[in-house]
């Protein structure tokens, strides 16, 4: 026997079925969004941990430092040479003048010329001199005792004019513990010794070193009025050039 359901009942059943279906879909959607991510397999996690343990320790870079400069190298000192000197070839005809032999002086190259060191100052003053025959000028650089200590300068005498050249100071090196030393504006080659001062160069084939008084008393005829002692030695241009090269 067939049961007949009224249309109203069938509509009610359809509404209930649609509500059940909608609820099921909504629950499925909610559950999907809240499902946590699947954890990594245990073996994979252990491998990652092992990789971390095997990484080398990280060392901070050392701070930047400037490279150490090389220690300064002392420049080798110029060698001091004992320049052997020859006796004064001219000597003296004045009976009041005694000329002894200055056997040597120490010399070395220095800024501004040649450093000359005398062993002593026994006769009042020290002199380095050349005689420029072409210009008629005797040029000399002196070291002597002044009122307040040692003084040194270069000057000269012009035989043509009878005048002295304007003096120019020379450098004194240290105290005379081992000798009296000053710098003479001197140069030498195989042929000439040159002294340059006041913007002018003077030349001669040899140089004279002397320990002698700077001033002497003369008679009207030019002879000595009092006894004088000089200690003199000479060197050629080539000898001086070799000693200071």
C-alpha positions in Angstrom: 0.0 0.0 0.0 1.4 3.3 -0.9 1.6 6.1 1.6 0.8 9.5 0.4 2.6 12.4 2.2 1.2 15.8 2.0 3.2 18.4 0.2 3.8 20.4 3.3 5.4 17.5 5.0 7.7 17.0 1.9 8.8 20.6 2.0 9.6 20.3 5.7 11.8 17.3 5.1 13.6 19.1 2.3 14.3 22.1 4.5 15.7 19.9 7.3 17.9 18.0 4.8 19.3 21.3 3.4 20.0 22.5 7.0 21.9 19.4 7.8 24.0 19.6 4.6 24.8 23.3 5.3 25.9 22.5 8.9 28.1 19.7 7.7 29.8 21.9 5.1 30.3 24.7 7.6 31.9 22.3 10.2 34.2 20.9 7.6 35.4 24.3 6.6 36.0 25.4 10.2 37.9 22.2 11.0 40.1 22.6 8.0 41.2 26.2 8.9 42.0 25.2 12.5 44.0 22.1 11.7 47.7 22.6 12.8 50.5 22.0 10.4 51.9 18.5 10.2 55.1 18.2 12.3 58.3 17.2 10.6 59.2 13.6 10.9 61.4 12.8 13.8 64.3 11.7 11.6 64.3 15.0 9.7 64.5 17.0 12.9 67.4 15.0 14.2 69.3 15.6 11.0 68.7 19.3 11.2 70.0 19.3 14.8 73.1 17.4 13.8 73.8 19.9 11.0 73.6 22.7 13.5 76.0 20.9 15.9 78.5 20.3 13.1 78.8 24.0 12.1 82.1 25.6 13.0 82.2 28.2 15.8 81.7 31.7 14.5 84.7 33.9 15.4 84.4 37.7 15.4 86.7 39.4 13.0 89.6 41.0 14.8 89.5 44.8 14.9 91.3 46.6 12.1 94.7 47.6 13.2 97.2 49.8 11.3 100.4 47.9 10.2 103.4 48.5 12.4 105.8 50.8 10.8 109.4 49.6 10.3 111.7 50.9 13.0 113.8 53.9 11.8 117.1 53.0 10.4 120.0 55.1 11.7 121.9 56.7 8.8 125.5 55.7 8.8 127.7 58.4 10.2 130.2 60.0 7.8 133.6 58.6 8.4 136.1 60.8 10.1 139.5 60.8 8.3 142.8 62.0 9.7 144.1 64.1 6.9 147.9 64.0 6.9 149.4 67.4 6.2 152.7 68.5 4.7 154.9 71.2 6.3 154.5 74.8 5.2 156.5 75.0 2.0 157.3 78.7 2.3 158.4 79.0 5.9 159.3 82.4 7.2 162.3 84.7 7.0 161.3 86.8 10.0 163.6 86.0 12.9 160.7 86.6 15.4 158.5 84.0 13.7 158.6 80.3 14.4 156.7 77.9 12.2 156.0 74.4 13.5 154.5 71.5 11.6 150.8 70.7 12.0 150.9 67.0 11.2 147.1 66.3 10.7 143.6 67.5 11.2 140.4 65.4 11.2 137.9 66.1 8.3 134.6 64.7 7.2 131.7 65.8 4.9 129.1 67.9 6.6 126.1 70.0 5.7 127.5 73.3 4.3 130.9 72.0 3.5 133.7 70.1 5.4 134.0 69.7 9.1 137.5 70.4 10.2 138.7 69.4 13.7 142.0 70.7 15.1 143.6 68.8 17.9 144.4 71.9 20.0 144.4 75.7 20.0 147.8 76.6 21.4 148.6 79.9 19.5 145.4 81.9 19.8 143.3 80.9 16.8 142.6 78.3 14.1 142.5 79.0 10.4 141.7 77.2 7.1 143.0 79.3 4.2 143.3 79.3 0.4 145.1 81.8 -1.8 143.2 82.6 -5.0 146.0 83.9 -7.2 143.7 84.6 -10.2 141.4 87.0 -8.2 144.2 88.2 -5.9 142.3 87.3 -2.8 143.4 85.3 0.3 140.3 83.6 1.8 140.3 82.3 5.4 137.8 80.8 7.9 138.8 81.2 11.5 137.8 79.7 14.9 138.9 81.7 17.9 138.1 82.5 21.5 135.8 85.6 21.8 134.8 87.5 24.9 131.9 85.2 25.5 133.1 82.0 24.0 134.2 80.5 20.7 133.5 82.4 17.5 133.9 81.4 13.9 133.6 83.3 10.6 135.0 83.4 7.1 136.6 86.5 5.5 139.4 87.4 3.2 141.9 90.0 2.0 141.8 91.5 -1.5 145.4 92.4 -2.4 144.3 94.6 -5.3 142.0 96.8 -3.2 143.7 96.4 0.1 140.4 95.7 1.7 139.0 92.9 3.8 135.9 91.0 2.7 132.8 91.2 4.8 132.8 88.3 7.3 130.2 85.6 7.3 129.6 83.3 10.2 130.6 79.6 10.1 129.0 76.8 12.2 130.8 75.6 15.3 130.3 71.9 16.1 130.1 71.1 19.8 132.5 71.8 22.6 136.2 71.1 22.2 136.3 68.0 24.3 138.2 66.0 21.6 139.3 69.0 19.6 138.1 72.3 18.1 135.7 71.7 15.2 133.8 73.9 12.8 132.3 73.7 9.3 134.2 75.4 6.5 132.3 76.1 3.2 134.9 74.0 1.5 134.8 71.6 -1.4 137.6 69.9 -3.3 138.2 67.9 -6.5 141.4 66.6 -8.0 142.6 70.0 -9.1 141.2 72.7 -6.9 140.0 73.5 -3.3 137.1 75.9 -3.3 135.7 78.1 -0.6 132.4 79.8 -1.3 130.9 82.6 0.8 129.2 85.9 0.2 128.0 84.5 -3.1 131.5 84.2 -4.5 133.7 81.1 -5.0 137.5 81.2 -4.6 139.9 78.5 -5.7 143.4 77.3 -5.1 145.4 74.1 -5.8 146.0 73.6 -2.1 144.7 74.5 1.4 146.5 75.7 4.5 145.6 74.6 8.0 147.1 76.6 10.9 147.1 77.2 14.6 148.2 80.8 14.8 147.3 84.2 16.3 144.6 86.0 14.4 146.2 89.4 15.0 150.0 90.3 15.2 151.9 93.5 15.8 153.9 94.8 12.9 156.6 97.4 12.6 156.3 100.2 10.0 158.5 98.2 7.6 156.1 95.2 7.9 158.3 93.1 10.1 157.0 91.5 13.3 157.1 93.6 16.4 156.8 90.6 18.8 157.5 86.9 18.6 154.9 84.8 16.9 154.5 81.0 16.8 152.5 79.3 14.1 151.8 75.6 13.7 151.0 75.0 10.0 150.2 72.1 7.6 149.1 71.9 4.0 147.2 69.5 1.8 146.6 69.4 -2.0 143.1 69.5 -3.5 143.4 65.8 -4.5 144.3 64.8 -0.9 141.4 66.7 0.6 139.0 65.3 -2.1 140.1 61.8 -1.3 139.7 62.3 2.5 136.1 63.7 2.2 134.8 61.5 -0.6 
